[in-house]
Amino acid sequence: MSDRYFALLERHQKLDERLRLMQRVRSADPHEIVRLKKLKLALKDQLSRLLRRPARG
């Protein structure tokens, strides 16, 4: 798999971790939580597209 895939995967995991932490905090900004969820979903879509793309070579 490509470096791009692993970079996106790492970013997705960091967002997931941050999101879980924010959801535990009572005073967390609900708008920020929604924004993080959208970012995480967008990254998941990018990862999925990379996996579906035929391998070069």
mmJSON file of the N, C-alpha and C atoms, coordinates in Angstrom:
{"data_MODEL":{"atom_site":{
"group_PDB":["ATOM","ATOM","ATOM","ATOM","ATOM","ATOM","ATOM","ATOM","ATOM","ATOM","ATOM","ATOM","ATOM","ATOM","ATOM","ATOM","ATOM","ATOM","ATOM","ATOM","ATOM","ATOM","ATOM","ATOM","ATOM","ATOM","ATOM","ATOM","ATOM","ATOM","ATOM","ATOM","ATOM","ATOM","ATOM","ATOM","ATOM","ATOM","ATOM","ATOM","ATOM","ATOM","ATOM","ATOM","ATOM","ATOM","ATOM","ATOM","ATOM","ATOM","ATOM","ATOM","ATOM","ATOM","ATOM","ATOM","ATOM","ATOM","ATOM","ATOM","ATOM","ATOM","ATOM","ATOM","ATOM","ATOM","ATOM","ATOM","ATOM","ATOM","ATOM","ATOM","ATOM","ATOM","ATOM","ATOM","ATOM","ATOM","ATOM","ATOM","ATOM","ATOM","ATOM","ATOM","ATOM","ATOM","ATOM","ATOM","ATOM","ATOM","ATOM","ATOM","ATOM","ATOM","ATOM","ATOM","ATOM","ATOM","ATOM","ATOM","ATOM","ATOM","ATOM","ATOM","ATOM","ATOM","ATOM","ATOM","ATOM","ATOM","ATOM","ATOM","ATOM","ATOM","ATOM","ATOM","ATOM","ATOM","ATOM","ATOM","ATOM","ATOM","ATOM","ATOM","ATOM","ATOM","ATOM","ATOM","ATOM","ATOM","ATOM","ATOM","ATOM","ATOM","ATOM","ATOM","ATOM","ATOM","ATOM","ATOM","ATOM","ATOM","ATOM","ATOM","ATOM","ATOM","ATOM","ATOM","ATOM","ATOM","ATOM","ATOM","ATOM","ATOM","ATOM","ATOM","ATOM","ATOM","ATOM","ATOM","ATOM","ATOM","ATOM","ATOM","ATOM","ATOM","ATOM","ATOM","ATOM","ATOM","ATOM"],
"id":[1,2,3,4,5,6,7,8,9,10,11,12,13,14,15,16,17,18,19,20,21,22,23,24,25,26,27,28,29,30,31,32,33,34,35,36,37,38,39,40,41,42,43,44,45,46,47,48,49,50,51,52,53,54,55,56,57,58,59,60,61,62,63,64,65,66,67,68,69,70,71,72,73,74,75,76,77,78,79,80,81,82,83,84,85,86,87,88,89,90,91,92,93,94,95,96,97,98,99,100,101,102,103,104,105,106,107,108,109,110,111,112,113,114,115,116,117,118,119,120,121,122,123,124,125,126,127,128,129,130,131,132,133,134,135,136,137,138,139,140,141,142,143,144,145,146,147,148,149,150,151,152,153,154,155,156,157,158,159,160,161,162,163,164,165,166,167,168,169,170,171],
"type_symbol":["N","C","C","N","C","C","N","C","C","N","C","C","N","C","C","N","C","C","N","C","C","N","C","C","N","C","C","N","C","C","N","C","C","N","C","C","N","C","C","N","C","C","N","C","C","N","C","C","N","C","C","N","C","C","N","C","C","N","C","C","N","C","C","N","C","C","N","C","C","N","C","C","N","C","C","N","C","C","N","C","C","N","C","C","N","C","C","N","C","C","N","C","C","N","C","C","N","C","C","N","C","C","N","C","C","N","C","C","N","C","C","N","C","C","N","C","C","N","C","C","N","C","C","N","C","C","N","C","C","N","C","C","N","C","C","N","C","C","N","C","C","N","C","C","N","C","C","N","C","C","N","C","C","N","C","C","N","C","C","N","C","C","N","C","C","N","C","C","N","C","C"],
"label_atom_id":["N","CA","C","N","CA","C","N","CA","C","N","CA","C","N","CA","C","N","CA","C","N","CA","C","N","CA","C","N","CA","C","N","CA","C","N","CA","C","N","CA","C","N","CA","C","N","CA","C","N","CA","C","N","CA","C","N","CA","C","N","CA","C","N","CA","C","N","CA","C","N","CA","C","N","CA","C","N","CA","C","N","CA","C","N","CA","C","N","CA","C","N","CA","C","N","CA","C","N","CA","C","N","CA","C","N","CA","C","N","CA","C","N","CA","C","N","CA","C","N","CA","C","N","CA","C","N","CA","C","N","CA","C","N","CA","C","N","CA","C","N","CA","C","N","CA","C","N","CA","C","N","CA","C","N","CA","C","N","CA","C","N","CA","C","N","CA","C","N","CA","C","N","CA","C","N","CA","C","N","CA","C","N","CA","C","N","CA","C","N","CA","C","N","CA","C","N","CA","C"],
"label_alt_id":[null,null,null,null,null,null,null,null,null,null,null,null,null,null,null,null,null,null,null,null,null,null,null,null,null,null,null,null,null,null,null,null,null,null,null,null,null,null,null,null,null,null,null,null,null,null,null,null,null,null,null,null,null,null,null,null,null,null,null,null,null,null,null,null,null,null,null,null,null,null,null,null,null,null,null,null,null,null,null,null,null,null,null,null,null,null,null,null,null,null,null,null,null,null,null,null,null,null,null,null,null,null,null,null,null,null,null,null,null,null,null,null,null,null,null,null,null,null,null,null,null,null,null,null,null,null,null,null,null,null,null,null,null,null,null,null,null,null,null,null,null,null,null,null,null,null,null,null,null,null,null,null,null,null,null,null,null,null,null,null,null,null,null,null,null,null,null,null,null,null,null],
"label_comp_id":["MET","MET","MET","SER","SER","SER","ASP","ASP","ASP","ARG","ARG","ARG","TYR","TYR","TYR","PHE","PHE","PHE","ALA","ALA","ALA","LEU","LEU","LEU","LEU","LEU","LEU","GLU","GLU","GLU","ARG","ARG","ARG","HIS","HIS","HIS","GLN","GLN","GLN","LYS","LYS","LYS","LEU","LEU","LEU","ASP","ASP","ASP","GLU","GLU","GLU","ARG","ARG","ARG","LEU","LEU","LEU","ARG","ARG","ARG","LEU","LEU","LEU","MET","MET","MET","GLN","GLN","GLN","ARG","ARG","ARG","VAL","VAL","VAL","ARG","ARG","ARG","SER","SER","SER","ALA","ALA","ALA","ASP","ASP","ASP","PRO","PRO","PRO","HIS","HIS","HIS","GLU","GLU","GLU","ILE","ILE","ILE","VAL","VAL","VAL","ARG","ARG","ARG","LEU","LEU","LEU","LYS","LYS","LYS","LYS","LYS","LYS","LEU","LEU","LEU","LYS","LYS","LYS","LEU","LEU","LEU","ALA","ALA","ALA","LEU","LEU","LEU","LYS","LYS","LYS","ASP","ASP","ASP","GLN","GLN","GLN","LEU","LEU","LEU","SER","SER","SER","ARG","ARG","ARG","LEU","LEU","LEU","LEU","LEU","LEU","ARG","ARG","ARG","ARG","ARG","ARG","PRO","PRO","PRO","ALA","ALA","ALA","ARG","ARG","ARG","GLY","GLY","GLY"],
"label_asym_id":["A","A","A","A","A","A","A","A","A","A","A","A","A","A","A","A","A","A","A","A","A","A","A","A","A","A","A","A","A","A","A","A","A","A","A","A","A","A","A","A","A","A","A","A","A","A","A","A","A","A","A","A","A","A","A","A","A","A","A","A","A","A","A","A","A","A","A","A","A","A","A","A","A","A","A","A","A","A","A","A","A","A","A","A","A","A","A","A","A","A","A","A","A","A","A","A","A","A","A","A","A","A","A","A","A","A","A","A","A","A","A","A","A","A","A","A","A","A","A","A","A","A","A","A","A","A","A","A","A","A","A","A","A","A","A","A","A","A","A","A","A","A","A","A","A","A","A","A","A","A","A","A","A","A","A","A","A","A","A","A","A","A","A","A","A","A","A","A","A","A","A"],
"label_entity_id":["1","1","1","1","1","1","1","1","1","1","1","1","1","1","1","1","1","1","1","1","1","1","1","1","1","1","1","1","1","1","1","1","1","1","1","1","1","1","1","1","1","1","1","1","1","1","1","1","1","1","1","1","1","1","1","1","1","1","1","1","1","1","1","1","1","1","1","1","1","1","1","1","1","1","1","1","1","1","1","1","1","1","1","1","1","1","1","1","1","1","1","1","1","1","1","1","1","1","1","1","1","1","1","1","1","1","1","1","1","1","1","1","1","1","1","1","1","1","1","1","1","1","1","1","1","1","1","1","1","1","1","1","1","1","1","1","1","1","1","1","1","1","1","1","1","1","1","1","1","1","1","1","1","1","1","1","1","1","1","1","1","1","1","1","1","1","1","1","1","1","1"],
"label_seq_id":[1,1,1,2,2,2,3,3,3,4,4,4,5,5,5,6,6,6,7,7,7,8,8,8,9,9,9,10,10,10,11,11,11,12,12,12,13,13,13,14,14,14,15,15,15,16,16,16,17,17,17,18,18,18,19,19,19,20,20,20,21,21,21,22,22,22,23,23,23,24,24,24,25,25,25,26,26,26,27,27,27,28,28,28,29,29,29,30,30,30,31,31,31,32,32,32,33,33,33,34,34,34,35,35,35,36,36,36,37,37,37,38,38,38,39,39,39,40,40,40,41,41,41,42,42,42,43,43,43,44,44,44,45,45,45,46,46,46,47,47,47,48,48,48,49,49,49,50,50,50,51,51,51,52,52,52,53,53,53,54,54,54,55,55,55,56,56,56,57,57,57],
"pdbx_PDB_ins_code":[null,null,null,null,null,null,null,null,null,null,null,null,null,null,null,null,null,null,null,null,null,null,null,null,null,null,null,null,null,null,null,null,null,null,null,null,null,null,null,null,null,null,null,null,null,null,null,null,null,null,null,null,null,null,null,null,null,null,null,null,null,null,null,null,null,null,null,null,null,null,null,null,null,null,null,null,null,null,null,null,null,null,null,null,null,null,null,null,null,null,null,null,null,null,null,null,null,null,null,null,null,null,null,null,null,null,null,null,null,null,null,null,null,null,null,null,null,null,null,null,null,null,null,null,null,null,null,null,null,null,null,null,null,null,null,null,null,null,null,null,null,null,null,null,null,null,null,null,null,null,null,null,null,null,null,null,null,null,null,null,null,null,null,null,null,null,null,null,null,null,null],
"Cartn_x":[0.828,0.0,0.873,0.296,1.074,1.298,2.258,2.525,1.307,0.618,-0.585,-1.649,-1.82,-2.808,-2.478,-1.235,-0.845,-0.947,-0.647,-0.788,-2.259,-3.133,-4.571,-5.073,-4.599,-5.007,-4.566,-3.355,-2.861,-3.693,-4.008,-4.834,-6.227,-6.783,-8.104,-8.07,-7.034,-6.913,-6.761,-6.007,-5.835,-7.155,-7.904,-9.216,-10.144,-10.099,-10.938,-10.612,-9.343,-8.918,-9.371,-9.176,-9.588,-11.102,-11.827,-13.283,-13.757,-13.167,-13.542,-13.282,-12.156,-11.845,-12.859,-13.195,-14.148,-15.538,-15.93,-17.255,-17.363,-16.243,-16.258,-16.392,-15.983,-15.991,-17.378,-17.913,-19.265,-19.357,-18.315,-18.335,-17.836,-17.702,-17.194,-18.171,-17.614,-18.407,-19.067,-20.402,-21.083,-20.815,-20.577,-20.273,-18.905,-17.971,-16.635,-16.711,-17.536,-17.712,-18.28,-19.268,-19.845,-18.803,-18.003,-16.955,-15.936,-15.54,-14.577,-15.162,-16.436,-17.079,-17.109,-17.38,-17.398,-16.006,-15.0,-13.618,-13.235,-13.605,-13.294,-13.971,-15.22,-15.939,-15.307,-14.885,-14.229,-12.929,-12.178,-10.937,-11.234,-12.287,-12.672,-13.031,-13.731,-14.074,-12.828,-11.866,-10.62,-9.867,-9.824,-9.156,-9.839,-11.141,-11.9,-11.619,-11.565,-11.271,-9.878,-8.925,-7.553,-7.493,-8.27,-8.27,-8.925,-9.921,-10.62,-9.851,-8.917,-8.145,-7.23,-7.191,-6.313,-4.836,-4.103,-2.679,-1.918,-0.927,-0.099,1.062,1.465,2.658,2.499],
"Cartn_y":[-1.175,0.0,1.239,2.328,3.541,4.338,5.235,6.137,7.013,7.39,8.224,7.486,6.206,5.412,5.388,5.128,5.048,6.41,7.495,8.835,9.129,8.775,8.973,8.099,6.872,5.96,6.488,7.0,7.558,8.775,9.629,10.809,10.391,9.367,8.852,8.34,7.618,7.075,8.181,9.227,10.343,11.086,11.27,11.899,11.057,9.761,8.85,8.962,9.002,9.116,10.452,11.521,12.849,12.916,12.321,12.305,11.558,10.418,9.646,10.432,11.127,11.942,13.073,13.726,14.832,14.357,13.19,12.682,12.326,12.112,11.816,13.084,14.205,15.475,16.103,16.427,16.983,18.351,19.138,20.505,20.61,19.493,19.5,20.222,20.917,21.659,20.68,20.629,19.678,19.961,21.225,21.564,21.021,21.058,20.505,18.989,18.347,16.891,16.544,17.293,17.05,17.279,18.343,18.638,17.5,16.983,15.882,14.619,14.363,13.189,13.293,14.49,14.69,14.502,15.035,14.856,13.379,12.685,11.259,10.474,10.81,10.135,10.438,11.681,12.043,11.265,11.113,10.329,8.865,8.351,6.959,6.762,7.72,7.65,7.679,8.525,8.586,7.261,6.683,5.388,4.313,4.332,3.357,3.499,4.736,4.967,4.475,4.69,4.223,2.709,2.021,0.556,0.017,0.729,0.267,0.529,1.453,1.817,0.65,0.307,-0.809,-0.49,-1.5,-1.333,-1.024,-0.159,0.199,-0.793,-1.039,-1.861,-3.016],
"Cartn_z":[0.0,0.0,0.0,-0.421,-0.626,0.664,0.58,1.7,1.973,0.895,1.033,1.845,1.57,2.292,3.78,4.11,5.515,6.208,5.489,6.067,6.367,5.424,5.643,6.786,6.846,7.909,9.278,9.354,10.607,11.024,10.065,10.361,10.833,10.196,10.576,12.021,12.367,13.718,14.763,14.426,15.351,15.554,14.464,14.579,15.438,15.249,16.021,17.508,17.828,19.222,19.817,19.072,19.539,19.734,18.813,18.885,20.122,20.392,21.591,22.866,22.907,24.086,24.26,23.176,23.252,23.671,23.242,23.572,25.049,25.706,27.143,27.983,27.416,28.138,28.035,29.169,29.212,28.546,28.681,28.165,26.72,26.041,24.665,23.737,22.781,21.802,20.831,20.801,19.913,18.432,18.098,16.702,16.287,17.215,16.945,16.784,17.573,17.453,16.079,15.625,14.3,13.211,13.363,12.38,12.306,13.467,13.499,12.873,13.125,12.528,11.013,10.502,9.046,8.45,9.141,8.669,8.654,9.698,9.806,8.681,8.404,7.322,5.966,5.752,4.495,4.32,5.397,5.326,5.035,5.639,5.391,3.918,3.344,1.922,1.045,1.399,0.632,0.719,1.9,2.076,1.24,1.231,0.463,-1.033,-1.516,-2.944,-3.299,-2.395,-2.663,-2.758,-1.939,-1.962,-3.221,-3.734,-4.93,-6.217,-6.165,-7.35,-7.744,-9.025,-9.441,-9.182,-8.822,-8.532,-9.804,-9.678,-10.84,-10.933,-12.151,-12.266,-13.074],
"occupancy":[1.0,1.0,1.0,1.0,1.0,1.0,1.0,1.0,1.0,1.0,1.0,1.0,1.0,1.0,1.0,1.0,1.0,1.0,1.0,1.0,1.0,1.0,1.0,1.0,1.0,1.0,1.0,1.0,1.0,1.0,1.0,1.0,1.0,1.0,1.0,1.0,1.0,1.0,1.0,1.0,1.0,1.0,1.0,1.0,1.0,1.0,1.0,1.0,1.0,1.0,1.0,1.0,1.0,1.0,1.0,1.0,1.0,1.0,1.0,1.0,1.0,1.0,1.0,1.0,1.0,1.0,1.0,1.0,1.0,1.0,1.0,1.0,1.0,1.0,1.0,1.0,1.0,1.0,1.0,1.0,1.0,1.0,1.0,1.0,1.0,1.0,1.0,1.0,1.0,1.0,1.0,1.0,1.0,1.0,1.0,1.0,1.0,1.0,1.0,1.0,1.0,1.0,1.0,1.0,1.0,1.0,1.0,1.0,1.0,1.0,1.0,1.0,1.0,1.0,1.0,1.0,1.0,1.0,1.0,1.0,1.0,1.0,1.0,1.0,1.0,1.0,1.0,1.0,1.0,1.0,1.0,1.0,1.0,1.0,1.0,1.0,1.0,1.0,1.0,1.0,1.0,1.0,1.0,1.0,1.0,1.0,1.0,1.0,1.0,1.0,1.0,1.0,1.0,1.0,1.0,1.0,1.0,1.0,1.0,1.0,1.0,1.0,1.0,1.0,1.0,1.0,1.0,1.0,1.0,1.0,1.0],
"B_iso_or_equiv":[0.0,0.0,0.0,0.0,0.0,0.0,0.0,0.0,0.0,0.0,0.0,0.0,0.0,0.0,0.0,0.0,0.0,0.0,0.0,0.0,0.0,0.0,0.0,0.0,0.0,0.0,0.0,0.0,0.0,0.0,0.0,0.0,0.0,0.0,0.0,0.0,0.0,0.0,0.0,0.0,0.0,0.0,0.0,0.0,0.0,0.0,0.0,0.0,0.0,0.0,0.0,0.0,0.0,0.0,0.0,0.0,0.0,0.0,0.0,0.0,0.0,0.0,0.0,0.0,0.0,0.0,0.0,0.0,0.0,0.0,0.0,0.0,0.0,0.0,0.0,0.0,0.0,0.0,0.0,0.0,0.0,0.0,0.0,0.0,0.0,0.0,0.0,0.0,0.0,0.0,0.0,0.0,0.0,0.0,0.0,0.0,0.0,0.0,0.0,0.0,0.0,0.0,0.0,0.0,0.0,0.0,0.0,0.0,0.0,0.0,0.0,0.0,0.0,0.0,0.0,0.0,0.0,0.0,0.0,0.0,0.0,0.0,0.0,0.0,0.0,0.0,0.0,0.0,0.0,0.0,0.0,0.0,0.0,0.0,0.0,0.0,0.0,0.0,0.0,0.0,0.0,0.0,0.0,0.0,0.0,0.0,0.0,0.0,0.0,0.0,0.0,0.0,0.0,0.0,0.0,0.0,0.0,0.0,0.0,0.0,0.0,0.0,0.0,0.0,0.0,0.0,0.0,0.0,0.0,0.0,0.0],
"pdbx_formal_charge":[null,null,null,null,null,null,null,null,null,null,null,null,null,null,null,null,null,null,null,null,null,null,null,null,null,null,null,null,null,null,null,null,null,null,null,null,null,null,null,null,null,null,null,null,null,null,null,null,null,null,null,null,null,null,null,null,null,null,null,null,null,null,null,null,null,null,null,null,null,null,null,null,null,null,null,null,null,null,null,null,null,null,null,null,null,null,null,null,null,null,null,null,null,null,null,null,null,null,null,null,null,null,null,null,null,null,null,null,null,null,null,null,null,null,null,null,null,null,null,null,null,null,null,null,null,null,null,null,null,null,null,null,null,null,null,null,null,null,null,null,null,null,null,null,null,null,null,null,null,null,null,null,null,null,null,null,null,null,null,null,null,null,null,null,null,null,null,null,null,null,null],
"auth_seq_id":[1,1,1,2,2,2,3,3,3,4,4,4,5,5,5,6,6,6,7,7,7,8,8,8,9,9,9,10,10,10,11,11,11,12,12,12,13,13,13,14,14,14,15,15,15,16,16,16,17,17,17,18,18,18,19,19,19,20,20,20,21,21,21,22,22,22,23,23,23,24,24,24,25,25,25,26,26,26,27,27,27,28,28,28,29,29,29,30,30,30,31,31,31,32,32,32,33,33,33,34,34,34,35,35,35,36,36,36,37,37,37,38,38,38,39,39,39,40,40,40,41,41,41,42,42,42,43,43,43,44,44,44,45,45,45,46,46,46,47,47,47,48,48,48,49,49,49,50,50,50,51,51,51,52,52,52,53,53,53,54,54,54,55,55,55,56,56,56,57,57,57],
"auth_comp_id":["MET","MET","MET","SER","SER","SER","ASP","ASP","ASP","ARG","ARG","ARG","TYR","TYR","TYR","PHE","PHE","PHE","ALA","ALA","ALA","LEU","LEU","LEU","LEU","LEU","LEU","GLU","GLU","GLU","ARG","ARG","ARG","HIS","HIS","HIS","GLN","GLN","GLN","LYS","LYS","LYS","LEU","LEU","LEU","ASP","ASP","ASP","GLU","GLU","GLU","ARG","ARG","ARG","LEU","LEU","LEU","ARG","ARG","ARG","LEU","LEU","LEU","MET","MET","MET","GLN","GLN","GLN","ARG","ARG","ARG","VAL","VAL","VAL","ARG","ARG","ARG","SER","SER","SER","ALA","ALA","ALA","ASP","ASP","ASP","PRO","PRO","PRO","HIS","HIS","HIS","GLU","GLU","GLU","ILE","ILE","ILE","VAL","VAL","VAL","ARG","ARG","ARG","LEU","LEU","LEU","LYS","LYS","LYS","LYS","LYS","LYS","LEU","LEU","LEU","LYS","LYS","LYS","LEU","LEU","LEU","ALA","ALA","ALA","LEU","LEU","LEU","LYS","LYS","LYS","ASP","ASP","ASP","GLN","GLN","GLN","LEU","LEU","LEU","SER","SER","SER","ARG","ARG","ARG","LEU","LEU","LEU","LEU","LEU","LEU","ARG","ARG","ARG","ARG","ARG","ARG","PRO","PRO","PRO","ALA","ALA","ALA","ARG","ARG","ARG","GLY","GLY","GLY"],
"auth_asym_id":["A","A","A","A","A","A","A","A","A","A","A","A","A","A","A","A","A","A","A","A","A","A","A","A","A","A","A","A","A","A","A","A","A","A","A","A","A","A","A","A","A","A","A","A","A","A","A","A","A","A","A","A","A","A","A","A","A","A","A","A","A","A","A","A","A","A","A","A","A","A","A","A","A","A","A","A","A","A","A","A","A","A","A","A","A","A","A","A","A","A","A","A","A","A","A","A","A","A","A","A","A","A","A","A","A","A","A","A","A","A","A","A","A","A","A","A","A","A","A","A","A","A","A","A","A","A","A","A","A","A","A","A","A","A","A","A","A","A","A","A","A","A","A","A","A","A","A","A","A","A","A","A","A","A","A","A","A","A","A","A","A","A","A","A","A","A","A","A","A","A","A"],
"auth_atom_id":["N","CA","C","N","CA","C","N","CA","C","N","CA","C","N","CA","C","N","CA","C","N","CA","C","N","CA","C","N","CA","C","N","CA","C","N","CA","C","N","CA","C","N","CA","C","N","CA","C","N","CA","C","N","CA","C","N","CA","C","N","CA","C","N","CA","C","N","CA","C","N","CA","C","N","CA","C","N","CA","C","N","CA","C","N","CA","C","N","CA","C","N","CA","C","N","CA","C","N","CA","C","N","CA","C","N","CA","C","N","CA","C","N","CA","C","N","CA","C","N","CA","C","N","CA","C","N","CA","C","N","CA","C","N","CA","C","N","CA","C","N","CA","C","N","CA","C","N","CA","C","N","CA","C","N","CA","C","N","CA","C","N","CA","C","N","CA","C","N","CA","C","N","CA","C","N","CA","C","N","CA","C","N","CA","C","N","CA","C","N","CA","C","N","CA","C","N","CA","C"],
"pdbx_PDB_model_num":[1,1,1,1,1,1,1,1,1,1,1,1,1,1,1,1,1,1,1,1,1,1,1,1,1,1,1,1,1,1,1,1,1,1,1,1,1,1,1,1,1,1,1,1,1,1,1,1,1,1,1,1,1,1,1,1,1,1,1,1,1,1,1,1,1,1,1,1,1,1,1,1,1,1,1,1,1,1,1,1,1,1,1,1,1,1,1,1,1,1,1,1,1,1,1,1,1,1,1,1,1,1,1,1,1,1,1,1,1,1,1,1,1,1,1,1,1,1,1,1,1,1,1,1,1,1,1,1,1,1,1,1,1,1,1,1,1,1,1,1,1,1,1,1,1,1,1,1,1,1,1,1,1,1,1,1,1,1,1,1,1,1,1,1,1,1,1,1,1,1,1]
}}}
